[in-house]
């Protein structure tokens, strides 16, 4: 069995059939829309609300904030630490100031992640860059990324649904 194919096919199917189609037509107004007054947001000056550890309960976030999290924290940092991609972290990232720019960043980092995951040694330990996953095999990280993208993609889709009903 080709486990790389099995694991990447799961995310690729979700990407093509659910998540990416749900992002089509995203407008800048929707991208920056605040669903509640104290929502964590990506601001139009390029700054982003962030706190570690995050407060309990976790804040509601904007679509822009959630996309930035997927771009930087889910895909980008892992592409950098495991597949030779450029440095990527929350403090230095140049956050997208438009929906189109965010979708371009998302597409690029998704492709970079998938290229690496398709050929990764799934039995190799992921190493210290992954904290609690350090001793786990790469397959564990690939599954974790799949869960993260599906989870956060669903949150973004729900925010889009709410936006349509608010405007």
DRENTIBA-693501 format. One record per atom (N, C-alpha, C): residue in three letters; x, y, z. Coordinates in Angstrom, 1 decimal, decimal comma. Example, Ala and Ser with C-alpha at 12.3 -4.5 7.8 and 13.67 -1.06 7.14 Angstrom:
! DRENTIBA-693501
<node ALA <13,2 -5,7 7,8>>
<node ALA <12,3 -4,5 7,8>>
<node ALA <13,2 -3,3 7,8>>
<node SER <12,8 -2,2 7,1>>
<node SER <13,7 -1,1 7,1>>
<node SER <12,9 0,0 7,9>>
END
This chain:
! DRENTIBA-693501
<node UNK <0,8 -1,2 0,0>>
<node UNK <0,0 0,0 0,0>>
<node UNK <0,9 1,2 0,0>>
<node UNK <0,5 2,3 -0,7>>
<node UNK <1,2 3,5 -0,8>>
<node UNK <0,5 4,5 0,2>>
<node UNK <1,1 4,5 1,4>>
<node UNK <0,5 5,3 2,5>>
<node UNK <0,6 6,8 2,3>>
<node UNK <1,7 7,2 1,6>>
<node UNK <1,8 8,7 1,3>>
<node UNK <0,6 9,1 0,4>>
<node UNK <0,2 8,2 -0,5>>
<node UNK <-0,9 8,5 -1,4>>
<node UNK <-2,2 8,5 -0,6>>
<node UNK <-2,4 7,5 0,3>>
<node UNK <-3,6 7,4 1,1>>
<node UNK <-3,8 8,7 1,9>>
<node UNK <-2,7 9,1 2,6>>
<node UNK <-2,8 10,2 3,5>>
<node UNK <-3,0 11,5 2,8>>
<node UNK <-2,3 11,7 1,7>>
<node UNK <-2,5 13,0 0,9>>
<node UNK <-3,7 13,0 0,1>>
<node UNK <-4,2 11,8 -0,3>>
<node UNK <-5,5 11,8 -1,0>>
<node UNK <-6,6 12,3 -0,2>>
<node UNK <-6,6 12,0 1,1>>
<node UNK <-7,6 12,4 2,0>>
<node UNK <-7,7 14,0 2,0>>
<node UNK <-6,6 14,6 2,2>>
<node UNK <-6,6 16,1 2,2>>
<node UNK <-6,9 16,7 0,9>>
<node UNK <-6,4 16,1 -0,2>>
<node UNK <-6,6 16,6 -1,5>>
<node UNK <-8,1 16,5 -1,9>>
<node UNK <-8,8 15,4 -1,5>>
<node UNK <-10,2 15,3 -1,8>>
<node UNK <-11,0 16,4 -1,1>>
<node UNK <-10,7 16,6 0,2>>
<node UNK <-11,3 17,6 0,9>>
<node UNK <-11,1 19,0 0,3>>
<node UNK <-9,8 19,2 -0,1>>
<node UNK <-9,4 20,5 -0,7>>
<node UNK <-10,2 20,8 -1,9>>
<node UNK <-10,2 19,8 -2,9>>
<node UNK <-10,9 20,0 -4,2>>
<node UNK <-12,4 20,0 -4,1>>
<node UNK <-13,0 19,2 -3,2>>
<node UNK <-14,4 19,0 -3,2>>
<node UNK <-15,1 19,8 -2,2>>
<node UNK <-14,5 20,3 -1,2>>
<node UNK <-15,2 21,0 -0,1>>
<node UNK <-14,5 22,4 0,1>>
<node UNK <-13,3 22,4 0,7>>
<node UNK <-12,8 23,6 1,2>>
<node UNK <-12,5 24,7 0,1>>
<node UNK <-11,7 24,3 -0,9>>
<node UNK <-11,4 25,4 -1,9>>
<node UNK <-12,6 25,9 -2,7>>
<node UNK <-13,5 25,1 -3,1>>
<node UNK <-14,7 25,7 -3,7>>
<node UNK <-15,5 26,6 -2,8>>
<node UNK <-15,5 26,4 -1,5>>
<node UNK <-16,2 27,2 -0,5>>
<node UNK <-15,5 28,6 -0,4>>
<node UNK <-14,3 28,7 -0,8>>
<node UNK <-13,6 30,0 -0,7>>
<node UNK <-13,7 30,9 -1,9>>
<node UNK <-14,2 30,3 -3,0>>
<node UNK <-14,4 31,1 -4,2>>
<node UNK <-15,3 32,3 -4,0>>
<node UNK <-14,9 33,4 -4,5>>
<node UNK <-15,7 34,6 -4,4>>
<node UNK <-15,6 35,4 -3,1>>
<node UNK <-14,6 35,0 -2,3>>
<node UNK <-14,4 35,7 -1,0>>
<node UNK <-14,0 37,1 -1,3>>
<node UNK <-14,7 38,0 -0,7>>
<node UNK <-14,5 39,5 -0,9>>
<node UNK <-13,6 40,0 0,3>>
<node UNK <-13,1 41,2 0,0>>
<node UNK <-12,3 41,8 1,1>>
<node UNK <-13,2 42,2 2,3>>
<node UNK <-14,4 42,7 2,0>>
<node UNK <-15,3 43,0 3,1>>
<node UNK <-15,6 41,8 4,0>>
<node UNK <-15,8 40,7 3,3>>
<node UNK <-16,1 39,4 4,0>>
<node UNK <-14,8 38,9 4,8>>
<node UNK <-13,7 39,1 4,1>>
<node UNK <-12,4 38,6 4,7>>
<node UNK <-12,1 39,3 6,0>>
<node UNK <-12,4 40,6 6,1>>
<node UNK <-12,1 41,4 7,3>>
<node UNK <-13,3 41,5 8,2>>
<node UNK <-14,5 41,0 7,9>>
<node UNK <-15,7 41,1 8,7>>
<node UNK <-15,5 40,5 10,1>>
<node UNK <-16,0 41,3 11,1>>
<node UNK <-15,9 40,8 12,5>>
<node UNK <-17,3 40,3 12,9>>
<node UNK <-17,4 39,0 13,1>>
<node UNK <-18,7 38,4 13,5>>
<node UNK <-19,2 38,8 14,9>>
<node UNK <-18,2 39,2 15,8>>
<node UNK <-18,6 39,8 17,1>>
<node UNK <-17,6 40,9 17,4>>
<node UNK <-18,0 41,8 18,2>>
<node UNK <-17,1 43,0 18,5>>
<node UNK <-15,7 42,7 18,9>>
<node UNK <-15,5 41,7 19,8>>
<node UNK <-14,2 41,5 20,3>>
<node UNK <-13,4 40,3 19,6>>
<node UNK <-13,8 40,0 18,3>>
<node UNK <-13,2 39,0 17,6>>
<node UNK <-11,7 39,3 17,3>>
<node UNK <-10,9 38,2 17,4>>
<node UNK <-9,5 38,4 17,0>>
<node UNK <-9,5 38,5 15,5>>
<node UNK <-8,6 39,4 15,0>>
<node UNK <-8,6 39,8 13,6>>
<node UNK <-7,2 40,0 13,1>>
<node UNK <-7,2 40,0 11,8>>
<node UNK <-6,0 40,5 11,0>>
<node UNK <-6,5 41,9 10,7>>
<node UNK <-5,6 42,9 11,0>>
<node UNK <-6,0 44,3 10,9>>
<node UNK <-5,5 44,8 9,5>>
<node UNK <-6,1 45,8 9,0>>
<node UNK <-5,7 46,3 7,7>>
<node UNK <-4,4 47,0 7,6>>
<node UNK <-3,7 47,1 8,8>>
<node UNK <-2,3 47,6 8,8>>
<node UNK <-1,3 46,4 8,8>>
<node UNK <-1,9 45,2 8,8>>
<node UNK <-1,0 44,0 8,7>>
<node UNK <-0,7 43,4 10,0>>
<node UNK <-1,2 44,0 11,1>>
<node UNK <-1,0 43,3 12,4>>
<node UNK <-2,1 42,3 12,7>>
<node UNK <-1,8 41,4 13,6>>
<node UNK <-2,8 40,3 13,9>>
<node UNK <-2,9 40,1 15,4>>
<node UNK <-4,1 39,8 15,8>>
<node UNK <-4,3 39,6 17,3>>
<node UNK <-3,8 38,2 17,5>>
<node UNK <-3,0 38,1 18,6>>
<node UNK <-2,4 36,8 19,0>>
<node UNK <-2,0 36,8 20,4>>
<node UNK <-2,2 35,7 21,1>>
<node UNK <-1,7 35,5 22,5>>
<node UNK <-1,4 34,1 22,7>>
<node UNK <-0,3 33,8 23,4>>
<node UNK <0,0 32,4 23,7>>
<node UNK <0,4 32,3 25,2>>
<node UNK <-0,2 31,4 25,9>>
<node UNK <-1,3 30,6 25,4>>
<node UNK <-2,5 31,4 25,2>>
<node UNK <-3,4 30,9 24,3>>
<node UNK <-4,6 31,6 24,0>>
<node UNK <-5,6 31,6 25,2>>
<node UNK <-6,3 32,6 25,3>>
<node UNK <-7,3 32,7 26,5>>
<node UNK <-8,3 31,6 26,4>>
<node UNK <-8,9 31,3 27,6>>
<node UNK <-10,0 30,4 27,7>>
<node UNK <-11,2 31,2 28,1>>
<node UNK <-12,3 31,1 27,4>>
<node UNK <-12,5 30,4 26,1>>
<node UNK <-11,7 31,2 25,0>>
<node UNK <-11,4 30,4 24,0>>
<node UNK <-10,7 31,0 22,8>>
<node UNK <-11,6 32,0 22,1>>
<node UNK <-11,0 33,1 21,7>>
<node UNK <-11,8 34,1 21,0>>
<node UNK <-12,4 33,7 19,7>>
<node UNK <-13,5 34,3 19,3>>
<node UNK <-14,0 34,1 18,0>>
<node UNK <-13,0 34,8 17,1>>
<node UNK <-12,9 34,4 15,9>>
<node UNK <-11,9 35,0 14,9>>
<node UNK <-12,6 35,4 13,6>>
<node UNK <-11,9 36,2 12,9>>
<node UNK <-12,4 36,6 11,6>>
<node UNK <-11,9 35,6 10,5>>
<node UNK <-12,5 35,7 9,3>>
<node UNK <-12,0 34,8 8,3>>
<node UNK <-10,6 35,1 8,0>>
<node UNK <-10,2 36,3 7,9>>
<node UNK <-8,8 36,7 7,7>>
<node UNK <-7,9 36,1 8,7>>
<node UNK <-8,2 36,1 10,0>>
<node UNK <-7,4 35,6 11,0>>
<node UNK <-7,3 34,1 10,9>>
<node UNK <-8,4 33,4 10,6>>
<node UNK <-8,4 31,9 10,5>>
<node UNK <-7,6 31,5 9,2>>
<node UNK <-7,7 32,2 8,1>>
<node UNK <-6,9 31,9 6,9>>
<node UNK <-5,4 32,1 7,3>>
<node UNK <-5,1 33,2 8,0>>
<node UNK <-3,7 33,4 8,3>>
<node UNK <-3,2 32,3 9,2>>
<node UNK <-4,0 31,8 10,1>>
<node UNK <-3,6 30,6 10,9>>
<node UNK <-3,3 29,4 10,1>>
<node UNK <-4,2 29,1 9,1>>
<node UNK <-3,9 27,9 8,3>>
<node UNK <-2,7 28,1 7,4>>
<node UNK <-2,5 29,3 6,9>>
<node UNK <-1,4 29,6 6,0>>
<node UNK <-0,1 29,5 6,8>>
<node UNK <0,0 30,2 7,9>>
<node UNK <1,3 30,3 8,7>>
<node UNK <1,5 29,1 9,6>>
<node UNK <0,5 28,9 10,5>>
<node UNK <0,7 27,9 11,6>>
<node UNK <0,5 26,5 11,2>>
<node UNK <-0,5 26,2 10,3>>
<node UNK <-0,8 24,9 9,9>>
<node UNK <0,2 24,4 8,8>>
<node UNK <0,2 25,1 7,7>>
<node UNK <1,0 24,7 6,5>>
<node UNK <2,4 25,3 6,5>>
<node UNK <2,5 26,6 6,6>>
<node UNK <3,8 27,3 6,3>>
<node UNK <4,9 26,9 7,2>>
<node UNK <4,7 26,9 8,5>>
<node UNK <5,7 26,6 9,5>>
<node UNK <6,2 25,1 9,3>>
<node UNK <5,2 24,2 8,9>>
<node UNK <5,6 22,8 8,7>>
<node UNK <6,4 22,7 7,4>>
<node UNK <6,0 23,4 6,3>>
<node UNK <6,8 23,4 5,1>>
<node UNK <8,2 23,8 5,4>>
<node UNK <8,3 24,9 6,2>>
<node UNK <9,7 25,4 6,5>>
<node UNK <10,5 24,4 7,3>>
<node UNK <9,9 23,8 8,3>>
<node UNK <10,6 22,9 9,2>>
<node UNK <10,9 21,5 8,6>>
<node UNK <10,0 21,0 7,7>>
<node UNK <10,2 19,7 7,2>>
<node UNK <10,5 19,5 5,8>>
<node UNK <10,2 20,5 4,9>>
<node UNK <10,4 20,3 3,5>>
<node UNK <11,2 21,4 2,8>>
<node UNK <12,0 22,1 3,6>>
<node UNK <13,0 23,1 3,1>>
<node UNK <12,4 24,4 2,6>>
<node UNK <11,1 24,7 3,0>>
<node UNK <10,5 25,9 2,6>>
<node UNK <11,1 27,1 3,3>>
<node UNK <10,7 28,3 2,9>>
<node UNK <11,2 29,5 3,5>>
<node UNK <10,7 29,7 4,9>>
<node UNK <11,5 30,4 5,7>>
<node UNK <11,1 30,6 7,1>>
<node UNK <9,7 31,1 7,2>>
<node UNK <8,9 30,7 8,2>>
<node UNK <7,5 31,1 8,3>>
<node UNK <7,1 31,0 9,8>>
<node UNK <6,8 32,2 10,3>>
<node UNK <6,3 32,2 11,7>>
<node UNK <5,3 33,4 11,9>>
<node UNK <4,6 33,4 12,9>>
<node UNK <3,5 34,4 13,2>>
<node UNK <4,1 35,8 13,3>>
<node UNK <5,3 35,9 13,8>>
<node UNK <5,8 37,2 14,2>>
<node UNK <6,4 38,0 12,9>>
<node UNK <6,8 37,2 11,9>>
<node UNK <7,5 37,9 10,8>>
<node UNK <6,7 37,7 9,5>>
<node UNK <5,6 37,0 9,5>>
<node UNK <4,9 36,7 8,2>>
<node UNK <4,3 38,0 7,7>>
<node UNK <4,3 38,2 6,4>>
<node UNK <3,6 39,3 5,7>>
<node UNK <2,2 38,9 5,4>>
<node UNK <1,3 39,2 6,3>>
<node UNK <-0,1 38,8 6,2>>
<node UNK <-0,8 39,4 5,0>>
<node UNK <-1,6 38,7 4,4>>
<node UNK <-2,4 39,1 3,2>>
<node UNK <-3,4 40,2 3,6>>
<node UNK <-3,3 41,3 2,9>>
<node UNK <-4,2 42,4 3,1>>
<node UNK <-5,4 42,5 2,2>>
<node UNK <-5,6 41,4 1,5>>
<node UNK <-6,8 41,3 0,6>>
<node UNK <-7,2 39,8 0,6>>
<node UNK <-8,4 39,5 0,3>>
<node UNK <-8,9 38,1 0,1>>
<node UNK <-8,1 37,4 -1,0>>
<node UNK <-8,0 38,1 -2,1>>
<node UNK <-7,3 37,4 -3,2>>
<node UNK <-5,9 37,1 -2,9>>
<node UNK <-5,2 38,0 -2,2>>
<node UNK <-3,8 37,7 -1,8>>
<node UNK <-3,7 36,5 -0,8>>
<node UNK <-4,7 36,5 0,1>>
<node UNK <-4,8 35,4 1,1>>
<node UNK <-5,0 34,1 0,4>>
<node UNK <-5,9 34,0 -0,6>>
<node UNK <-6,1 32,8 -1,3>>
<node UNK <-4,9 32,3 -2,1>>
<node UNK <-4,2 33,3 -2,6>>
<node UNK <-2,9 33,0 -3,3>>
<node UNK <-1,9 32,4 -2,4>>
<node UNK <-1,8 33,0 -1,2>>
<node UNK <-0,9 32,5 -0,2>>
<node UNK <-1,3 31,0 0,2>>
<node UNK <-2,6 30,9 0,4>>
<node UNK <-3,1 29,6 0,8>>
<node UNK <-2,8 28,5 -0,2>>
<node UNK <-3,1 28,8 -1,5>>
<node UNK <-2,9 27,9 -2,6>>
<node UNK <-1,4 27,5 -2,6>>
<node UNK <-0,5 28,5 -2,5>>
<node UNK <0,9 28,2 -2,6>>
<node UNK <1,4 27,3 -1,5>>
<node UNK <1,0 27,6 -0,3>>
<node UNK <1,5 26,9 0,8>>
<node UNK <0,9 25,5 0,9>>
<node UNK <-0,3 25,4 0,5>>
<node UNK <-1,0 24,1 0,3>>
<node UNK <-0,2 23,2 -0,6>>
<node UNK <0,1 23,7 -1,8>>
<node UNK <0,9 23,0 -2,8>>
<node UNK <2,2 22,6 -2,3>>
<node UNK <2,9 23,5 -1,6>>
<node UNK <4,2 23,1 -1,0>>
<node UNK <4,1 22,0 0,0>>
<node UNK <3,1 22,1 0,9>>
<node UNK <2,9 21,0 1,9>>
<node UNK <2,6 19,7 1,2>>
<node UNK <1,7 19,7 0,2>>
<node UNK <1,3 18,4 -0,5>>
<node UNK <2,5 17,8 -1,2>>
<node UNK <3,3 18,7 -1,8>>
<node UNK <4,5 18,2 -2,5>>
<node UNK <5,5 17,4 -1,5>>
<node UNK <5,6 18,0 -0,4>>
<node UNK <6,5 17,4 0,6>>
<node UNK <5,9 16,1 1,2>>
<node UNK <4,6 16,2 1,6>>
<node UNK <3,9 15,1 2,2>>
<node UNK <3,8 13,9 1,2>>
<node UNK <3,7 14,2 0,0>>
<node UNK <3,6 13,0 -1,0>>
<node UNK <4,8 12,2 -1,0>>
<node UNK <6,0 12,7 -0,7>>
<node UNK <7,2 12,0 -0,8>>
<node UNK <7,9 11,8 0,6>>
<node UNK <7,3 12,3 1,7>>
<node UNK <8,0 12,2 3,0>>
<node UNK <8,1 10,8 3,4>>
<node UNK <9,2 10,6 4,2>>
<node UNK <9,4 9,3 4,9>>
<node UNK <8,4 9,3 6,1>>
<node UNK <7,3 8,6 6,0>>
<node UNK <6,3 8,6 7,0>>
<node UNK <6,6 7,9 8,3>>
<node UNK <7,7 7,1 8,3>>
<node UNK <8,1 6,4 9,5>>
<node UNK <9,1 7,2 10,3>>
<node UNK <9,7 8,2 9,7>>
<node UNK <10,8 9,0 10,4>>
<node UNK <10,1 9,9 11,4>>
<node UNK <10,8 10,0 12,6>>
<node UNK <10,3 10,9 13,6>>
<node UNK <10,3 12,4 13,1>>
<node UNK <9,2 13,1 13,5>>
<node UNK <9,1 14,5 13,0>>
<node UNK <10,1 15,4 13,6>>
<node UNK <10,6 15,2 14,8>>
<node UNK <11,7 16,0 15,3>>
<node UNK <11,2 17,1 16,2>>
<node UNK <12,2 17,9 16,8>>
<node UNK <11,9 18,9 17,8>>
<node UNK <11,1 20,0 17,3>>
<node UNK <11,0 20,3 16,1>>
<node UNK <10,1 21,5 15,6>>
<node UNK <8,7 21,3 15,9>>
<node UNK <8,3 20,0 16,2>>
<node UNK <6,9 19,7 16,4>>
<node UNK <6,5 19,5 17,9>>
<node UNK <7,3 19,9 18,8>>
<node UNK <7,0 19,8 20,2>>
<node UNK <6,4 18,5 20,7>>
<node UNK <5,1 18,4 21,0>>
<node UNK <4,5 17,1 21,4>>
<node UNK <4,6 16,0 20,4>>
<node UNK <4,8 16,3 19,2>>
<node UNK <4,8 15,3 18,1>>
<node UNK <6,3 14,9 17,8>>
<node UNK <7,2 15,4 18,5>>
<node UNK <8,7 15,2 18,2>>
<node UNK <9,0 13,8 18,0>>
<node UNK <8,6 12,9 18,8>>
<node UNK <9,0 11,5 18,7>>
<node UNK <8,1 10,7 17,8>>
<node UNK <7,0 11,3 17,4>>
<node UNK <6,0 10,6 16,5>>
<node UNK <6,5 10,5 15,1>>
<node UNK <6,0 9,5 14,4>>
<node UNK <6,3 9,3 13,0>>
<node UNK <5,7 10,4 12,2>>
<node UNK <6,3 10,8 11,0>>
<node UNK <5,8 11,8 10,1>>
<node UNK <4,3 11,5 9,8>>
<node UNK <3,9 10,3 9,7>>
<node UNK <2,5 10,0 9,4>>
<node UNK <1,6 10,6 10,4>>
<node UNK <2,0 10,7 11,7>>
<node UNK <1,1 11,3 12,7>>
<node UNK <1,0 12,8 12,4>>
<node UNK <2,0 13,5 12,0>>
<node UNK <1,9 14,9 11,6>>
<node UNK <1,1 15,1 10,4>>
<node UNK <1,2 14,3 9,4>>
<node UNK <0,4 14,4 8,2>>
<node UNK <-1,1 14,3 8,6>>
<node UNK <-1,4 13,3 9,4>>
<node UNK <-2,8 13,1 9,8>>
<node UNK <-3,3 14,4 10,6>>
<node UNK <-2,4 14,9 11,5>>
<node UNK <-2,7 16,1 12,3>>
<node UNK <-3,0 17,3 11,3>>
<node UNK <-2,2 17,5 10,3>>
<node UNK <-2,4 18,6 9,4>>
<node UNK <-3,8 18,4 8,7>>
<node UNK <-4,1 17,2 8,3>>
<node UNK <-5,4 16,9 7,6>>
<node UNK <-6,5 17,3 8,6>>
<node UNK <-6,4 16,9 9,8>>
<node UNK <-7,5 17,3 10,8>>
<node UNK <-7,6 18,8 10,9>>
<node UNK <-6,4 19,5 11,1>>
<node UNK <-6,4 20,9 11,2>>
<node UNK <-7,1 21,6 10,1>>
<node UNK <-6,7 21,2 8,8>>
<node UNK <-7,3 21,9 7,7>>
<node UNK <-8,8 21,7 7,6>>
<node UNK <-9,2 20,4 7,8>>
<node UNK <-10,6 20,1 7,8>>
<node UNK <-11,4 20,9 8,8>>
<node UNK <-10,8 21,0 10,0>>
<node UNK <-11,4 21,7 11,2>>
<node UNK <-11,5 23,2 10,9>>
<node UNK <-10,4 23,8 10,6>>
<node UNK <-10,4 25,2 10,3>>
<node UNK <-11,1 25,6 9,1>>
<node UNK <-11,1 24,8 8,1>>
<node UNK <-11,9 25,0 6,8>>
<node UNK <-13,4 25,1 7,1>>
<node UNK <-13,8 24,2 8,0>>
<node UNK <-15,2 24,2 8,4>>
<node UNK <-15,6 25,5 9,1>>
<node UNK <-14,7 25,9 10,0>>
<node UNK <-14,9 27,2 10,7>>
<node UNK <-15,0 28,4 9,7>>
<node UNK <-14,2 28,4 8,7>>
<node UNK <-14,2 29,5 7,7>>
<node UNK <-15,5 29,4 6,9>>
<node UNK <-15,9 28,2 6,5>>
<node UNK <-17,2 28,0 5,8>>
<node UNK <-18,4 28,5 6,6>>
<node UNK <-18,4 28,2 7,9>>
<node UNK <-19,4 28,7 8,8>>
<node UNK <-19,4 30,2 8,9>>
<node UNK <-18,2 30,8 9,0>>
<node UNK <-18,2 32,3 9,1>>
<node UNK <-18,7 32,9 7,8>>
<node UNK <-18,4 32,2 6,6>>
<node UNK <-19,0 32,7 5,4>>
<node UNK <-20,5 32,6 5,4>>
<node UNK <-21,1 31,5 5,9>>
<node UNK <-22,5 31,4 6,0>>
<node UNK <-23,1 32,5 6,9>>
<node UNK <-22,5 32,8 8,0>>
<node UNK <-23,0 33,8 8,9>>
<node UNK <-22,9 35,2 8,2>>
<node UNK <-21,8 35,4 7,6>>
<node UNK <-21,6 36,7 6,9>>
<node UNK <-22,8 37,0 5,9>>
<node UNK <-23,1 36,0 5,1>>
<node UNK <-24,1 36,1 4,1>>
<node UNK <-25,5 36,4 4,7>>
<node UNK <-25,7 36,0 5,9>>
<node UNK <-27,0 36,2 6,6>>
<node UNK <-27,0 37,5 7,4>>
<node UNK <-25,8 38,1 7,6>>
<node UNK <-25,7 39,4 8,3>>
<node UNK <-25,8 40,5 7,4>>
<node UNK <-25,4 40,4 6,1>>
<node UNK <-25,3 41,5 5,2>>
<node UNK <-26,6 41,7 4,5>>
END
